[in-house]
């Protein structure tokens, strides 16, 4: 064996993984799309597989519908000792692989909980998986060697491996990934009903970061998501129905408020309160939550170097910036840079940035 890993499928996930491994591993790449493969090679993600060279481990990063066929083909030519895939649903694929006669002992299903709303090798980044959970879903006959290879791969990509059954995985991702995709797409679809004002203004032009954040993943590839949602439909459907129920209750309460029935305010308040509690459970970084961090807003003019200047000042003051977000003010040559810092360090950090000459805003 002359290579460590063969990555089959050079889209966002496959190329990102290859880039993460390329500095320390000999990575081979394969893809039915010559264009995708060429872009991944150009970016230095690995070298092309000739179809014969064997490796220690194969990762299949194709669309879910192609996984079974690819694993059968690769096992048929003895491409590796162990195999994994990164499909976003697991139980159905486990069943299909068993039916296909695949060598199940050498296969471990996995799913990195990371991604972007854009796809393809050009959008890939070696840091995509850093600090993110990576689900490992061994089947009942998966060997210890296959599970260990999948775990090592996740760790070398910078992720935190978590072992789940296929059913546990599919139930979890229905809640934390598939439901948000449906919700974001539904909100974005409602935007199509907007009508211009009498002055010809598109109301969507007034949107700010709230709408941008809520609908960001609505820009994802619809063909890919149709496959994903079809495969996990049984788990996603009741969650979508529960969401619809929450929205219908809110709609009825708002309609009553519009009619002057003020007693229905509590129904709206209850949804907002429970939403806040639910949001507090969502990890922001490395399993930490919103309550562990605080934001510092800095108003800046829209000209080159502002973001770099803020970050330099933060570094000089010893401020550990956990995350950065830029809010542009529509129609104005100003914006707000938001720095996410540890909550306990927020006040000292704000004072240091103000002392450095930045316009710190509440």
C-alpha positions, 0 to 999 in steps of 0.5 A, spaced: 500 500 500 502 506 497 497 511 500 493 512 506 486 514 504 482 514 498 476 519 498 471 518 493 467 524 491 470 531 491 464 535 493 464 540 499 465 534 504 470 530 500 474 535 498 474 538 505 476 532 508 482 531 503 485 538 504 485 536 512 489 530 511 493 532 505 499 535 509 500 529 513 497 523 509 498 521 502 491 522 499 488 519 493 482 522 489 476 519 485 470 522 482 465 521 476 465 528 475 472 530 471 470 537 473 470 536 480 476 532 481 480 537 477 478 542 482 480 538 488 487 536 485 488 544 483 487 545 490 492 540 493 487 536 496 491 529 493 493 526 487 488 522 482 487 514 483 488 510 477 483 505 479 488 500 481 492 502 487 490 500 494 490 504 500 489 503 507 482 506 508 476 508 503 471 514 504 465 514 500 463 522 500 458 521 494 451 523 494 447 518 498 444 514 493 450 512 490 453 510 496 451 503 496 454 502 488 460 505 490 462 501 496 460 494 492 465 496 486 470 498 491 470 492 495 470 488 488 476 491 486 479 490 493 481 498 494 482 498 501 482 494 508 476 498 511 471 503 508 466 508 511 461 513 508 459 520 510 452 519 508 447 524 512 442 518 513 444 511 516 439 506 517 436 506 510 443 505 507 445 500 513 439 496 510 441 497 503 448 495 504 446 488 507 441 487 502 446 488 497 451 483 499 456 488 501 462 485 506 459 489 512 465 487 517 469 492 513 464 498 513 463 503 518 457 508 517 459 516 519 456 523 518 460 529 519 456 534 522 459 540 518 457 543 512 455 549 508 450 552 504 454 552 498 457 546 495 462 543 490 470 543 491 471 550 490 467 551 497 471 546 501 476 548 507 481 544 511 477 547 517 470 545 516 470 539 521 474 542 526 471 542 533 465 539 530 461 532 532 462 526 527 457 521 528 460 514 527 455 509 526 457 502 526 453 496 524 452 490 528 457 486 524 462 492 523 469 490 525 473 493 531 478 495 525 473 499 521 470 503 527 477 504 529 479 507 522 473 511 522 474 514 528 482 516 527 479 519 520 474 523 524 480 525 529 485 527 523 480 531 520 479 535 527 472 533 529 470 530 535 467 522 534 461 520 537 458 513 537 451 512 535 446 507 532 444 508 525 437 509 528 439 514 534 443 518 528 437 519 524 433 521 529 438 526 532 439 529 525 432 530 523 431 534 529 438 538 529 439 538 521 433 536 517 428 540 520 432 547 520 433 546 513 425 545 512 424 551 516 429 555 513 426 553 506 419 555 508 421 562 511 425 563 504 419 561 500 414 565 503 419 571 501 416 570 494 409 572 496 412 579 498 409 585 493 413 592 492 410 598 496 407 603 492 414 607 491 416 600 488 420 598 494 421 590 494 420 589 502 425 584 502 430 590 501 429 592 508 432 585 511 437 585 516 441 579 519 435 576 523 432 574 516 439 572 513 441 568 519 434 564 518 434 563 511 442 562 510 441 554 509 435 555 504 441 556 499 443 549 499 442 544 493 435 542 493 436 536 489 441 533 494 436 535 500 430 532 496 434 525 497 436 526 504 429 528 506 426 522 502 431 517 506 429 520 513 422 522 512 419 518 517 423 521 522 422 528 519 415 528 518 413 528 525 418 534 527 415 538 521 408 537 523 410 539 530 413 546 528 407 547 524 403 546 530 407 551 533 406 556 528 398 555 527 397 556 535 401 563 534 398 565 527 391 564 531 393 568 537 396 573 532 389 574 529 386 574 535 390 580 537 389 583 531 382 583 532 383 586 539 383 580 543 389 582 548 388 576 552 392 572 547 398 576 548 400 570 553 400 565 547 405 569 543 409 570 549 409 563 551 412 561 544 418 566 544 420 564 551 420 557 550 424 558 544 429 562 548 430 556 552 431 551 546 436 556 543 440 556 550 441 548 549 444 549 542 452 549 542 455 555 539 463 552 539 466 546 542 460 544 545 459 551 549 453 555 549 450 562 548 450 563 555 458 562 556 459 567 551 458 575 550 458 579 544 461 586 543 459 590 537 464 595 534 461 600 529 466 601 523 466 605 516 465 601 510 472 601 507 478 596 507 482 594 513 477 595 518 476 588 520 483 586 520 484 593 524 479 590 529 482 583 530 489 586 530 487 591 536 484 585 539 490 580 539 494 586 542 489 586 548 490 579 549 483 578 547 481 571 545 476 572 539 471 566 539 467 568 532 466 574 528 460 576 524 459 583 520 453 586 519 452 591 514 447 597 514 443 597 508 444 603 504 449 606 509 457 606 509 457 603 515 457 597 519 457 593 525 463 588 527 461 583 532 466 579 536 464 573 540 468 572 547 468 569 553 462 572 557 467 573 563 472 577 559 466 581 555 467 588 559 475 588 560 475 586 552 470 592 551 474 597 555 480 595 551 477 596 544 474 602 546 481 605 549 484 602 542 480 608 539 474 603 536 467 605 537 464 600 541 456 600 541 451 596 546 
